[in-house]
Every structure is written in structure tokens, then in C-alpha cells.
Amino acid sequence: MRPSPSLLGASRLPLTPKRGNKDYYKGTRQAYAPGGGHRTGPPGQFVVKGKAKYRVVDGQVRVFVGPGMAAIEATNLKPYATTARTTPTALPRLPSFGPNPTHPAQLAAGNSRAGQAAFSAAYAALPLEQRQALVQAQRRAWWGAMGRALAAPEDAEEERTRVIEDAVAEKEGKEA
């Protein structure tokens, strides 16, 4: 005599696709359109007997009709993914955030590891208010450098316009 599954600790939780085996498909009723219509609903049916428990019925599978290859080739639209190889454009050199940078190019420019150790010791000796002021000053400088490095084109255009207007005003002031 064998104990029943409920005595062995069978779960009484509802059967969901995550709890079922690899062939279990429940669906979410996403395919049921209000009002029905042609090819709405699931693309197949459940089968009680057989190896696979769900069979796809060709008459119920949705068919999507595209515009055709001639229309696709004639359009200016481009796919999200492409096989064409593109070379990345030069990105602006972003400023370092730390007050004593660790980038190898910046280390070669005069900042050494010994200088970093000296800075760390001096920083640790500062009172809390002065350390906070140093960090805030470095953040302001960093954000300013980021703004200059990543200036939007319209900002650059506004700056050029401002320079031209200043030059014109200066020229008019000399003529008067």
C-alpha cells in the first residue's frame, strides 16, 4: 500500500506555467480579442492523449502580411540592427572626478602614486568641514568640465551667436 500524494506533501497551490512541467501551457488569455473575429484566441488546442499536450492548429495561427520586399527596399527606414560595420566617432575625453586622478595618461603628466599617498594623508588630516568643502569644489569643477565636454549643439550655437552679437555691438560702439 502506498501513501497518497497529499500525505507525501503534494502542493495544493494553483498550477501555473512555472510550476508545471516543460509541456504545460496555460496561456494568459492575451490572444482573446473582445468581439472575437478571424484568427483570435489561442493558436491551437490542448490534447488529452498524445505525446505533446498542446497542438498548434494551422487554421488558428495568426498570419501577418507585410508590405512586400519592393516597398521595404524603397523605404528610407532602417532596421534597428544592421550588418554594416560602422566605426565609432571620437568621443570627448571626459574629465576625471577625483582630485588626484589615477588614469595612466594623467599619471604620466605629473601625478604619481607617491603624490596620491601624500594627498590621501593630507586629506585624512583635514577637519570634516574642509574635506566636505574640497569634495564640493571638486564636484563643481567636474560638473563644469562635463558640461563643456558634452555641450549640446544648441548650446554651442547659442555661444557662437552670443560671440557674434558681442562683436557686432563692439563694432557699433566703436563706429559711434
C-alpha positions as a Python dict, from the first residue, in 0.01 Angstrom:
ca = {
    (1, 'M'): (0, 0, 0),
    (2, 'R'): (136, 345, -96),
    (3, 'P'): (52, 674, 73),
    (4, 'S'): (-147, 924, -131),
    (5, 'P'): (32, 1226, -284),
    (6, 'S'): (-134, 1462, -35),
    (7, 'L'): (30, 1274, 253),
    (8, 'L'): (368, 1298, 81),
    (9, 'G'): (346, 1676, 79),
    (10, 'A'): (182, 1749, -254),
    (11, 'S'): (131, 2118, -318),
    (12, 'R'): (-223, 2248, -315),
    (13, 'L'): (-114, 2573, -481),
    (14, 'P'): (-269, 2657, -819),
    (15, 'L'): (-89, 2509, -1118),
    (16, 'T'): (89, 2781, -1311),
    (17, 'P'): (324, 2756, -1610),
    (18, 'K'): (618, 2797, -1371),
    (19, 'R'): (503, 2509, -1151),
    (20, 'G'): (407, 2277, -1438),
    (21, 'N'): (634, 2052, -1643),
    (22, 'K'): (802, 2154, -1968),
    (23, 'D'): (491, 2074, -2174),
    (24, 'Y'): (245, 2264, -1957),
    (25, 'Y'): (100, 2573, -2130),
    (26, 'K'): (-172, 2772, -1963),
    (27, 'G'): (-175, 3100, -2153),
    (28, 'T'): (-283, 3440, -2027),
    (29, 'R'): (-590, 3494, -2247),
    (30, 'Q'): (-398, 3773, -2419),
    (31, 'A'): (-500, 3638, -2757),
    (32, 'Y'): (-872, 3668, -2692),
    (33, 'A'): (-985, 3992, -2854),
    (34, 'P'): (-1316, 4140, -2742),
    (35, 'G'): (-1581, 4067, -3000),
    (36, 'G'): (-1392, 3775, -3147),
    (37, 'G'): (-1306, 3769, -3512),
    (38, 'H'): (-1090, 3577, -3754),
    (39, 'R'): (-786, 3408, -3602),
    (40, 'T'): (-832, 3537, -3250),
    (41, 'G'): (-785, 3315, -2949),
    (42, 'P'): (-516, 3057, -2893),
    (43, 'P'): (-324, 2927, -3195),
    (44, 'G'): (-403, 2564, -3111),
    (45, 'Q'): (-576, 2333, -2870),
    (46, 'F'): (-495, 2108, -2577),
    (47, 'V'): (-488, 1735, -2647),
    (48, 'V'): (-559, 1485, -2372),
    (49, 'K'): (-390, 1189, -2537),
    (50, 'G'): (-63, 1205, -2719),
    (51, 'K'): (298, 1294, -2659),
    (52, 'A'): (258, 1672, -2681),
    (53, 'K'): (-23, 1817, -2473),
    (54, 'Y'): (-75, 2122, -2693),
    (55, 'R'): (-116, 2110, -3069),
    (56, 'V'): (-86, 2410, -3296),
    (57, 'V'): (-371, 2425, -3549),
    (58, 'D'): (-269, 2591, -3876),
    (59, 'G'): (-612, 2746, -3926),
    (60, 'Q'): (-588, 2928, -3592),
    (61, 'V'): (-234, 3060, -3624),
    (62, 'R'): (-213, 3434, -3683),
    (63, 'V'): (-77, 3548, -4018),
    (64, 'F'): (93, 3884, -4053),
    (65, 'V'): (111, 4031, -4401),
    (66, 'G'): (399, 4269, -4472),
    (67, 'P'): (416, 4541, -4738),
    (68, 'G'): (639, 4334, -4969),
    (69, 'M'): (1010, 4341, -5047),
    (70, 'A'): (984, 4615, -5312),
    (71, 'A'): (824, 4854, -5063),
    (72, 'I'): (1073, 4761, -4792),
    (73, 'E'): (1374, 4818, -5019),
    (74, 'A'): (1234, 5152, -5141),
    (75, 'T'): (1178, 5296, -4792),
    (76, 'N'): (1415, 5526, -4607),
    (77, 'L'): (1355, 5341, -4281),
    (78, 'K'): (1647, 5145, -4142),
    (79, 'P'): (1639, 4837, -3916),
    (80, 'Y'): (1738, 4857, -3551),
    (81, 'A'): (2013, 4602, -3610),
    (82, 'T'): (2233, 4611, -3915),
    (83, 'T'): (2514, 4401, -4057),
    (84, 'A'): (2704, 4707, -4179),
    (85, 'R'): (3021, 4779, -3982),
    (86, 'T'): (3040, 5131, -3850),
    (87, 'T'): (3337, 5297, -3688),
    (88, 'P'): (3256, 5483, -3369),
    (89, 'T'): (3304, 5856, -3376),
    (90, 'A'): (3561, 6008, -3147),
    (91, 'L'): (3410, 6058, -2804),
    (92, 'P'): (3514, 6359, -2598),
    (93, 'R'): (3771, 6294, -2328),
    (94, 'L'): (3576, 6307, -2005),
    (95, 'P'): (3735, 6473, -1702),
    (96, 'S'): (3848, 6273, -1402),
    (97, 'F'): (3633, 6305, -1091),
    (98, 'G'): (3898, 6253, -825),
    (99, 'P'): (4113, 6542, -705),
    (100, 'N'): (4422, 6330, -772),
    (101, 'P'): (4347, 6128, -1091),
    (102, 'T'): (4464, 5770, -1140),
    (103, 'H'): (4440, 5742, -1521),
    (104, 'P'): (4781, 5633, -1668),
    (105, 'A'): (4789, 5928, -1909),
    (106, 'Q'): (4727, 6169, -1623),
    (107, 'L'): (4983, 5991, -1405),
    (108, 'A'): (5241, 6045, -1680),
    (109, 'A'): (5151, 6414, -1680),
    (110, 'G'): (5289, 6461, -1329),
    (111, 'N'): (5056, 6286, -1084),
    (112, 'S'): (5242, 5994, -925),
    (113, 'R'): (5143, 5723, -682),
    (114, 'A'): (5360, 5892, -418),
    (115, 'G'): (5166, 6213, -482),
    (116, 'Q'): (4841, 6022, -430),
    (117, 'A'): (4967, 5883, -99),
    (118, 'A'): (5069, 6231, 13),
    (119, 'F'): (4730, 6369, -90),
    (120, 'S'): (4550, 6090, 98),
    (121, 'A'): (4747, 6159, 415),
    (122, 'A'): (4684, 6535, 389),
    (123, 'Y'): (4316, 6475, 315),
    (124, 'A'): (4276, 6247, 617),
    (125, 'A'): (4433, 6514, 840),
    (126, 'L'): (4180, 6781, 732),
    (127, 'P'): (3880, 6859, 951),
    (128, 'L'): (3541, 6733, 830),
    (129, 'E'): (3421, 7075, 705),
    (130, 'Q'): (3734, 7129, 495),
    (131, 'R'): (3707, 6778, 347),
    (132, 'Q'): (3344, 6843, 254),
    (133, 'A'): (3439, 7179, 101),
    (134, 'L'): (3717, 7011, -101),
    (135, 'V'): (3479, 6744, -230),
    (136, 'Q'): (3215, 7004, -320),
    (137, 'A'): (3472, 7217, -504),
    (138, 'Q'): (3591, 6912, -698),
    (139, 'R'): (3230, 6819, -785),
    (140, 'R'): (3161, 7171, -913),
    (141, 'A'): (3477, 7162, -1125),
    (142, 'W'): (3390, 6816, -1257),
    (143, 'W'): (3031, 6913, -1350),
    (144, 'G'): (3161, 7227, -1521),
    (145, 'A'): (3412, 7023, -1722),
    (146, 'M'): (3142, 6768, -1811),
    (147, 'G'): (2915, 7048, -1928),
    (148, 'R'): (3190, 7184, -2151),
    (149, 'A'): (3286, 6838, -2284),
    (150, 'L'): (2931, 6729, -2357),
    (151, 'A'): (2778, 7062, -2454),
    (152, 'A'): (2467, 7019, -2662),
    (153, 'P'): (2488, 7153, -3019),
    (154, 'E'): (2225, 7416, -2944),
    (155, 'D'): (2437, 7540, -2653),
    (156, 'A'): (2735, 7574, -2887),
    (157, 'E'): (2515, 7754, -3139),
    (158, 'E'): (2392, 7991, -2871),
    (159, 'E'): (2751, 8058, -2765),
    (160, 'R'): (2853, 8135, -3125),
    (161, 'T'): (2553, 8364, -3164),
    (162, 'R'): (2641, 8542, -2840),
    (163, 'V'): (3002, 8593, -2956),
    (164, 'I'): (2886, 8733, -3291),
    (165, 'E'): (2635, 8964, -3124),
    (166, 'D'): (2902, 9089, -2884),
    (167, 'A'): (3140, 9151, -3173),
    (168, 'V'): (2872, 9343, -3366),
    (169, 'A'): (2782, 9550, -3059),
    (170, 'E'): (3151, 9625, -3002),
    (171, 'K'): (3193, 9729, -3367),
    (172, 'E'): (2886, 9954, -3349),
    (173, 'G'): (3018, 10108, -3026),
    (174, 'K'): (3349, 10195, -3200),
    (175, 'E'): (3170, 10348, -3500),
    (176, 'A'): (2951, 10574, -3286),
}
